[in-house]
Amino acid sequence: MSLLTALTSHLLNHAGLSASIGTRVYPEKMPASTSATPNTMPLVTYQLIDEPMVTTHTNNNLFMARVQIDAWGGSYKSAHAVADQVFLALQGYRGAMGDQSIEVGGCFRNAKRDQSNEDVELFRVIQDFVINWKEMV
């Protein structure tokens, strides 16, 4: 299992977040929206920013991933409510993630910022998290 798959599973299993977004967690960008099938808000998107690797003397691979997680909403308040739930799901998390094949040594938010798009009336809260992890063998 990859870190991003495990992260998606972890977010979907967080009760406060899944109560807000259901299963609407998408890699990189939200699905295309049309007038016939508009996107349901709020939702979350994520993307891997970088992931340097360190190999120990015992050939264990340790990773320090920086992941951007965006909370999207139809209002400023709803985007921030979802961002707060993402924060609660991840900040300070340690332990198994996903199907137990990923072990997180620590997860911490590095940055948070707002970005709105007035043309389509969407509000976005961008959070960058640093996740220290390794694969369980």
Rosetta blueprint (number, residue, H / E / L):
1 M L
2 S L
3 L H
4 L H
5 T H
6 A H
7 L H
8 T H
9 S H
10 H H
11 L H
12 L H
13 N L
14 H L
15 A H
16 G H
17 L H
18 S H
19 A H
20 S H
21 I H
22 G L
23 T L
24 R L
25 V E
26 Y E
27 P E
28 E L
29 K L
30 M L
31 P L
32 A L
33 S L
34 T L
35 S L
36 A L
37 T L
38 P L
39 N L
40 T L
41 M L
42 P L
43 L E
44 V E
45 T E
46 Y E
47 Q E
48 L E
49 I E
50 D E
51 E L
52 P L
53 M E
54 V E
55 T E
56 T L
57 H L
58 T L
59 N L
60 N L
61 N E
62 L E
63 F E
64 M E
65 A E
66 R E
67 V E
68 Q E
69 I E
70 D E
71 A E
72 W E
73 G E
74 G L
75 S L
76 Y H
77 K H
78 S H
79 A H
80 H H
81 A H
82 V H
83 A H
84 D H
85 Q H
86 V H
87 F H
88 L H
89 A H
90 L H
91 Q L
92 G L
93 Y L
94 R L
95 G E
96 A E
97 M E
98 G L
99 D L
100 Q L
101 S L
102 I E
103 E E
104 V E
105 G E
106 G E
107 C E
108 F E
109 R E
110 N E
111 A E
112 K E
113 R E
114 D E
115 Q E
116 S E
117 N E
118 E L
119 D L
120 V L
121 E L
122 L E
123 F E
124 R E
125 V E
126 I E
127 Q E
128 D E
129 F E
130 V E
131 I E
132 N E
133 W E
134 K E
135 E E
136 M L
137 V L
